[in-house]
Amino acid sequence: RVGLETSAQQVDSFGAGGLSGPVLAIRSKEILVLLRKELGKEFVVISVGGVVNGADVAERLSLGADLVQGYTGFVYQGPLWAKKINGSLRF
């Protein structure tokens, strides 16, 4: 739970559960690069974890993701979140 602004004691008091949002981004990108290297282009790789805006999506695509999944951004920014991201991407 490194990288959280909330103290470890307070996070532990919440009980079982997972992490979501930007705190996952660094590790998620490391895993993406590793998977793409190991799998080559033969498999579709979907990157998820810490994706909150168009720049995050563009970075994941540049690191080798075929698809990018987001959830926390959608929850906090609403149903137009995906449209905003699509509008910010340039190919």
Secondary structure, DSSP 8 states (H G I E B T S, - for coil): -TT-SS-HHHHHHT-S----SGGGHHHHHHHHHHHHHHHTTSS--EEESS--SHHHHHHHHHTT-SEEE-SHHHHHH-TTHHHHHHHH---
